[in-house]
Amino acid sequence: MKIIITEEQYGKLTKEKLRKLCYAVWNNQKKRGKEPHIDDVIYDVSGIQKDSNEDYKIIRPIWYEYNGGFNSLADRIVDEIEGKIFDLKSDWGNLDTKIKVDQIYLNSFYGLPKSINISVDLNNQGTMDFMMYEEGTDNEINVNDTIEAAYMEALGNYESTDFKDYLEGEVYDLLYKKIKKYGIPLEDVSVDLKEF
């Protein structure tokens, strides 16, 4: 006897098996005294690639459900980093400054929670090395000064986009490390240069 089921029914069965697997992994982490997190074993067993569309449609909603919903996790991120000041240092460019997390924005797609964006203030009195080219020439300009001075030089040589991209990349890396345990994708970081 053959039983025929629809693709939708198969999808529901598969999702229920994944839910049981995920819950078993996370409950086991708790039993061992660890904070539950999205373990690579879930991706290995399910065959779903981490950070893929399938991950965000199947695994992440189960993770959000396990933790009381997307908003519950987002609230934890807000409590942990919003309004806080963090050191921002990088060997690349000898960056040494501070950032203050200004605001966290939730992104939705068709009403479903998707990711977050973070807006930060970056202390422009911190220091950095920045290399650029003088406008219209092949002459290198190296600025080893405050971030504000480097930005003004970059602005005058039409390099301000590269300058801001570098800073946003460094801030993104720092904040991603702080919030990745929550399993909510960090989509974008915006940086405003300010003195504080």
Sequence and secondary structure as in RCSB ss.txt:
>XXXX:A:sequence
MKIIITEEQYGKLTKEKLRKLCYAVWNNQKKRGKEPHIDDVIYDVSGIQKDSNEDYKIIRPIWYEYNGGFNSLAD
RIVDEIEGKIFDLKSDWGNLDTKIKVDQIYLNSFYGLPKSINISVDLNNQGTMDFMMYEEGTDNEINVNDTIEAA
YMEALGNYESTDFKDYLEGEVYDLLYKKIKKYGIPLEDVSVDLKEF
>XXXX:A:secstr
      HHHHHHHHHHHHHHHHHHHHHHHHHTT      HHHHHHH   TTSHHIIIIIHHHHHHHTT HHHHHH
HHHHHHTT EEEEEETGGGEEEEEEEEEEEEEEETTEEEEEEEEEEEETTSEEEEEEE TTSS EEEEEEEHHHH
HHHHHHTT HHHHHHHHHHHHHHHHHHHHGGG   EEEEEEEEE  
